[in-house]
Amino acid sequence: MTPQEAYYKARQSEKRIPELEPIISKDAYYSYCYALNVIKGRFILAEPTISKSAGYSYYYAKYVIEGKFILGEPAISKNAQSSFYYAIGIIKGKFILGEPAISKDSEYSYLYATDVIKGKLPDFMHNQMILENNEYTKEYVKFIQ
């Protein structure tokens, strides 16, 4: 049985099926769905699998845990979009681990400055933003003046 088949069987029954959980826990997407739709809470067995995916770690933090997902932070931090949304929606402040990834994307750097930091970016991010010299750079410079 695949993780997909196991998840759909549990979903149809609308209850936890413990013997299917080791199968479901091998796939980040179906583990997240199982936690959200069947368990309606944390799926501890699957957290190591979920934590390998930036996107599903963020979704798990936001919609299942409704708070920080420390185990998933290393994966989240590798993706600018996930890092920005984790900072603004979960941490509600700076996500220092994600700043290197954010700094590589001028749009998310601009949004991080305006919506999270509410001011000038840390020097390494600021310098990267200035080097980009695009529409977000222009908006950022206006914002910090």
Residue frames relative to the residue before (quaternion, step in Angstrom):
aa qw qx qy qz dx dy dz
M 1.0000 0.0000 0.0000 0.0000 0.00 0.00 0.00
T 0.3720 -0.7280 0.5374 0.2069 3.57 -1.00 0.87
P 0.6516 -0.4885 0.3825 0.4364 3.60 -1.21 0.24
Q 0.6227 0.5423 -0.3386 0.4511 3.59 1.03 -0.77
E 0.6800 0.4851 -0.2935 0.4649 3.59 0.83 -0.96
A 0.6498 0.5171 -0.3124 0.4613 3.57 0.97 -0.86
Y 0.6476 0.5156 -0.3207 0.4603 3.57 0.95 -0.87
Y 0.6928 0.4815 -0.2970 0.4471 3.60 0.79 -0.98
K 0.6064 0.5361 -0.3558 0.4671 3.60 1.09 -0.63
A 0.6733 0.4750 -0.2936 0.4846 3.58 0.93 -0.88
R 0.6369 0.5416 -0.3244 0.4425 3.57 0.97 -0.84
Q 0.6594 0.5058 -0.3079 0.4632 3.58 0.98 -0.85
S 0.6862 0.4712 -0.2867 0.4742 3.58 1.02 -0.75
E 0.2903 -0.8021 0.4688 0.2295 3.57 1.33 -0.39
K 0.7050 0.3610 -0.2855 0.5396 3.57 1.14 0.66
R 0.6386 -0.5150 0.4075 0.4011 3.54 -1.28 0.38
I 0.0681 -0.7439 0.6628 0.0527 3.52 -1.13 0.76
P 0.3126 -0.8196 0.4456 0.1790 3.58 0.10 1.30
E 0.6592 0.5206 -0.3256 0.4341 3.61 0.97 -0.70
L 0.6616 0.4803 -0.3082 0.4864 3.62 1.23 -0.32
E 0.5166 0.6947 -0.3965 0.3056 3.58 1.19 -0.45
P 0.6416 0.5059 -0.3602 0.4503 3.67 0.92 -0.64
I 0.6323 0.5132 -0.3269 0.4795 3.60 1.12 -0.61
I 0.6662 0.5031 -0.2966 0.4638 3.58 0.82 -1.01
S 0.6731 0.5498 -0.2948 0.3972 3.57 0.93 -0.94
K 0.5768 0.5954 -0.3798 0.4106 3.61 1.21 -0.09
D 0.7378 0.3425 -0.1964 0.5476 3.60 1.27 -0.24
A 0.4723 -0.7110 0.4455 0.2702 3.59 -0.69 1.10
Y 0.6709 0.5107 -0.3107 0.4388 3.59 0.85 -0.94
Y 0.7267 0.4270 -0.2598 0.4712 3.58 0.73 -1.03
S 0.5871 0.5538 -0.3662 0.4632 3.59 1.15 -0.51
Y 0.6435 0.5068 -0.3122 0.4812 3.56 0.97 -0.89
C 0.6692 0.5034 -0.2980 0.4583 3.60 0.87 -0.95
Y 0.6396 0.5242 -0.3170 0.4644 3.58 1.00 -0.84
A 0.6522 0.5078 -0.3114 0.4689 3.58 0.93 -0.88
L 0.7089 0.4772 -0.2548 0.4526 3.56 0.89 -0.99
N 0.8246 0.3256 -0.1232 0.4458 3.56 0.72 -1.11
V 0.7493 0.3505 -0.2113 0.5206 3.60 1.09 -0.56
I 0.7419 0.3743 -0.2221 0.5101 3.59 0.66 -1.08
K 0.1379 -0.8003 0.5538 0.1837 3.53 1.01 -0.94
G 0.7315 0.2579 -0.2158 0.5931 3.51 1.05 0.95
R 0.7813 -0.3487 0.2383 0.4595 3.55 -1.31 -0.12
F 0.1722 -0.7319 0.6531 0.0906 3.52 -1.20 0.78
I 0.2330 -0.8462 0.4662 0.1112 3.53 0.39 1.36
L 0.6325 0.5560 -0.3357 0.4220 3.60 0.90 -0.88
A 0.7472 0.4158 -0.2081 0.4749 3.59 1.03 -0.79
E 0.4491 0.7267 -0.4494 0.2611 3.60 1.16 -0.23
P 0.6294 0.5130 -0.3703 0.4512 3.67 0.93 -0.60
T 0.6486 0.5000 -0.3120 0.4816 3.61 1.06 -0.70
I 0.6528 0.5108 -0.3086 0.4666 3.57 0.87 -0.95
S 0.6657 0.5561 -0.2981 0.3984 3.56 0.95 -0.93
K 0.6053 0.5630 -0.3575 0.4346 3.61 1.20 -0.21
S 0.6939 0.4321 -0.2511 0.5185 3.58 1.28 -0.29
A 0.4512 -0.6940 0.4926 0.2687 3.58 -0.74 1.05
G 0.7081 0.4850 -0.2663 0.4388 3.55 0.78 -1.05
Y 0.7222 0.4268 -0.2606 0.4779 3.58 0.78 -0.98
S 0.5759 0.5513 -0.3848 0.4651 3.61 1.15 -0.45
Y 0.6528 0.4970 -0.3131 0.4783 3.58 0.98 -0.85
Y 0.6743 0.4918 -0.3044 0.4591 3.61 0.84 -0.96
Y 0.6298 0.5330 -0.3245 0.4626 3.58 1.02 -0.81
A 0.6485 0.5084 -0.3093 0.4748 3.58 0.97 -0.86
K 0.7237 0.4677 -0.2495 0.4420 3.56 0.84 -1.01
Y 0.8345 0.2846 -0.1120 0.4583 3.58 0.67 -1.11
V 0.7182 0.3904 -0.2575 0.5153 3.61 1.15 -0.39
I 0.7619 0.3435 -0.1911 0.5147 3.58 0.61 -1.13
E 0.1548 -0.7992 0.5484 0.1910 3.55 1.05 -0.89
G 0.7294 0.2673 -0.2240 0.5885 3.50 1.04 0.97
K 0.7810 -0.3388 0.2348 0.4692 3.55 -1.28 -0.18
F 0.1312 -0.7321 0.6634 0.0821 3.53 -1.21 0.75
I 0.2478 -0.8304 0.4844 0.1201 3.54 0.29 1.36
L 0.6516 0.5343 -0.3216 0.4319 3.61 0.90 -0.89
G 0.7171 0.4484 -0.2438 0.4746 3.59 1.10 -0.67
E 0.4710 0.7189 -0.4264 0.2818 3.59 1.19 -0.27
P 0.6276 0.5231 -0.3751 0.4379 3.67 0.90 -0.64
A 0.6680 0.4725 -0.3073 0.4858 3.63 0.95 -0.76
I 0.6249 0.5387 -0.3337 0.4560 3.58 0.94 -0.89
S 0.6845 0.5350 -0.2831 0.4064 3.56 0.91 -0.96
K 0.6279 0.5462 -0.3377 0.4398 3.59 1.20 -0.26
N 0.7176 0.3926 -0.2126 0.5345 3.58 1.30 -0.21
A 0.4715 -0.7090 0.4497 0.2698 3.60 -0.68 1.10
Q 0.6841 0.4923 -0.2962 0.4493 3.58 0.81 -0.98
S 0.6794 0.4774 -0.2946 0.4731 3.59 0.83 -0.96
S 0.6391 0.5320 -0.3250 0.4505 3.59 0.99 -0.81
F 0.6519 0.5097 -0.3181 0.4626 3.58 0.92 -0.88
Y 0.7125 0.4555 -0.2721 0.4591 3.59 0.78 -1.00
Y 0.6013 0.5359 -0.3526 0.4764 3.58 1.13 -0.60
A 0.6511 0.5178 -0.3100 0.4603 3.58 0.97 -0.88
I 0.7597 0.4028 -0.2236 0.4590 3.57 0.73 -1.02
G 0.7813 0.3848 -0.1877 0.4541 3.58 0.95 -0.85
I 0.7587 0.3475 -0.1942 0.5156 3.57 1.07 -0.63
I 0.7557 0.3595 -0.1967 0.5108 3.58 0.65 -1.12
K 0.1653 -0.8055 0.5359 0.1916 3.55 1.10 -0.82
G 0.7316 0.2520 -0.2188 0.5945 3.50 1.04 0.99
K 0.7919 -0.3144 0.2225 0.4738 3.55 -1.30 -0.21
F 0.1295 -0.7324 0.6628 0.0860 3.55 -1.16 0.77
I 0.2235 -0.8406 0.4803 0.1129 3.53 0.32 1.32
L 0.6220 0.5536 -0.3415 0.4360 3.59 1.00 -0.77
G 0.7287 0.4347 -0.2323 0.4755 3.60 1.08 -0.69
E 0.4636 0.7207 -0.4309 0.2829 3.59 1.21 -0.23
P 0.6242 0.5265 -0.3761 0.4378 3.68 0.91 -0.63
A 0.6653 0.4791 -0.3101 0.4812 3.62 0.95 -0.77
I 0.6372 0.5254 -0.3256 0.4604 3.58 0.94 -0.86
S 0.6503 0.5524 -0.3205 0.4113 3.59 0.96 -0.86
K 0.6534 0.5181 -0.3098 0.4568 3.58 1.21 -0.42
D 0.7111 0.3627 -0.2296 0.5568 3.59 1.30 -0.04
S 0.3562 -0.7863 0.4604 0.2070 3.59 -0.29 1.23
E 0.6149 0.5418 -0.3628 0.4436 3.60 1.02 -0.64
Y 0.7192 0.4230 -0.2598 0.4861 3.59 0.79 -0.96
S 0.5750 0.5570 -0.3819 0.4618 3.60 1.14 -0.47
Y 0.6470 0.5109 -0.3094 0.4741 3.56 0.95 -0.89
L 0.6855 0.4790 -0.2861 0.4678 3.59 0.87 -0.95
Y 0.6133 0.5410 -0.3380 0.4658 3.58 1.07 -0.71
A 0.6545 0.5057 -0.3051 0.4720 3.58 0.99 -0.83
T 0.7513 0.4240 -0.2312 0.4498 3.58 0.80 -1.01
D 0.7991 0.3503 -0.1523 0.4642 3.59 0.91 -0.92
V 0.7424 0.3632 -0.2189 0.5186 3.60 1.11 -0.56
I 0.7697 0.3356 -0.1799 0.5123 3.57 0.59 -1.16
K 0.1675 -0.8175 0.5214 0.1783 3.54 1.12 -0.79
G 0.7519 0.2424 -0.1930 0.5819 3.52 1.07 0.90
K 0.7929 -0.2910 0.2307 0.4831 3.53 -1.29 -0.39
L 0.4957 -0.6563 0.4961 0.2783 3.52 -1.07 0.87
P 0.6108 -0.4937 0.4340 0.4415 3.60 -1.22 0.29
D 0.7003 -0.5298 0.2763 0.3906 3.57 -1.05 0.77
F 0.6902 0.4759 -0.3159 0.4443 3.62 0.76 -0.91
M 0.6559 0.4847 -0.3077 0.4900 3.60 1.07 -0.67
H 0.6214 0.5476 -0.3251 0.4564 3.55 1.02 -0.88
N 0.6759 0.4972 -0.2944 0.4575 3.60 0.85 -0.99
Q 0.6426 0.5096 -0.3184 0.4754 3.60 0.98 -0.82
M 0.6411 0.5335 -0.3172 0.4514 3.57 0.97 -0.87
I 0.6614 0.5005 -0.3060 0.4675 3.60 0.91 -0.89
L 0.6453 0.5301 -0.3207 0.4469 3.59 1.01 -0.77
E 0.5867 0.5948 -0.3691 0.4072 3.59 1.10 -0.63
N 0.0319 -0.8555 0.5142 0.0525 3.56 1.03 -0.83
N 0.4541 0.6461 -0.4832 0.3779 3.56 0.58 1.20
E 0.7809 -0.3303 0.2210 0.4820 3.60 -1.23 -0.21
Y 0.6535 0.5013 -0.3220 0.4668 3.62 1.02 -0.71
T 0.5915 0.5545 -0.3596 0.4619 3.58 1.12 -0.65
K 0.6619 0.5106 -0.3061 0.4556 3.56 0.89 -0.94
E 0.6676 0.4839 -0.2986 0.4807 3.59 0.95 -0.87
Y 0.6296 0.5374 -0.3257 0.4569 3.59 1.02 -0.77
V 0.6581 0.5051 -0.3123 0.4629 3.59 0.87 -0.93
K 0.6350 0.5095 -0.3305 0.4775 3.60 0.98 -0.79
F 0.6607 0.5425 -0.2986 0.4242 3.54 0.95 -0.96
I 0.7506 0.4151 -0.2370 0.4562 3.60 0.86 -0.88
Q 0.5762 0.5942 -0.3869 0.4065 3.62 1.22 -0.21
